[in-house]
Amino acid sequence: MSWRGEAPVDLSPVGSLAIRWVIVRAVEGGNRVVSLAQWSKAQVAHMERGLTAEMKAEVEAHWPGLAYYIEAGTPHNEPDEGYAEDGFAVVFPRPRPTPSSKD
């Protein structure tokens, strides 16, 4: 799972079969793991690109009980979405909404 000559991220710390599957499928689809970081509640794989509708449907079909979440973002955190299970998560960035102009 290397990216343009970079060494692949070691996924051995990811102890959830479902989360590891999502990461591997995303990488096979052309995405990449930017970082694997320990947060207070989970080991989190941060993906470079967003979750596609096709990938989301595939995850839902293969892992119907996997917890999905979506966050709108804050002034300090970008919007994201992803999946979590038993202290492991995979996070996909989402675009920040653009303010609409009202004339």
C-alpha positions in Angstrom: 0.0 0.0 0.0 2.8 2.4 -0.9 2.1 5.8 -2.4 4.4 7.4 -4.9 7.5 5.7 -3.5 6.5 6.4 0.2 6.7 3.6 2.6 3.2 2.3 3.4 1.7 3.1 6.8 2.0 0.2 9.2 -1.6 -0.9 9.9 -0.7 -3.5 12.5 -1.8 -1.3 15.4 -5.4 -1.3 14.0 -7.0 -4.0 16.0 -10.5 -3.8 14.3 -10.9 -6.1 11.4 -13.7 -3.9 10.0 -11.7 -0.7 10.3 -8.7 -2.3 8.8 -10.9 -3.5 5.9 -12.2 0.0 5.3 -8.7 1.4 5.2 -7.4 -1.3 2.8 -10.4 -0.9 0.5 -10.0 2.9 0.5 -6.3 2.6 -0.4 -7.1 0.0 -3.1 -9.5 2.7 -4.5 -6.7 5.3 -4.8 -6.9 7.0 -1.4 -4.0 7.0 1.1 -3.4 7.0 4.8 -2.0 10.4 5.8 -1.3 9.4 9.4 -2.2 6.8 12.1 -2.5 8.6 15.4 -3.6 7.7 18.9 -6.3 10.0 20.2 -7.8 9.8 23.6 -10.6 7.4 22.7 -9.3 5.7 19.5 -6.4 4.8 17.2 -7.3 6.9 14.2 -6.3 6.4 10.5 -6.6 9.8 8.8 -7.3 9.4 5.0 -6.1 11.9 2.4 -9.3 12.2 0.4 -13.0 12.0 1.2 -15.3 9.0 1.4 -16.9 8.3 -1.9 -20.6 7.3 -2.2 -19.5 4.0 -3.7 -17.1 3.3 -0.9 -19.7 4.2 1.7 -22.2 1.8 0.0 -19.6 -1.0 -0.1 -18.8 -0.5 3.6 -22.5 -0.5 4.6 -23.1 -3.7 2.5 -20.0 -5.5 3.9 -20.1 -4.2 7.5 -23.8 -3.2 8.2 -23.3 -2.8 12.0 -20.2 -0.6 11.7 -20.7 2.7 13.5 -20.7 5.6 11.0 -20.4 9.3 12.0 -20.3 12.7 10.4 -19.0 15.9 11.9 -19.8 19.4 10.6 -16.4 20.8 11.8 -15.6 23.7 14.1 -13.5 26.8 13.7 -10.5 24.6 14.9 -11.4 21.2 13.2 -12.2 20.4 9.6 -15.4 18.6 8.8 -15.0 14.8 8.5 -16.8 11.5 8.5 -15.8 8.0 9.1 -16.3 4.8 11.0 -15.4 3.6 14.5 -15.3 0.3 16.3 -13.8 -0.7 19.7 -11.3 2.1 20.0 -10.3 2.2 16.3 -11.4 4.6 13.7 -10.9 5.7 10.1 -11.5 9.4 9.2 -12.2 10.9 5.8 -12.1 14.7 5.3 -15.2 16.5 4.0 -15.3 20.0 2.4 -16.1 22.9 4.6 -19.5 24.4 3.6 -19.2 27.6 1.8 -21.3 30.5 3.1 -24.2 31.3 0.8 -24.8 34.9 -0.3 -28.2 36.3 0.2 -29.0 39.3 -2.0 
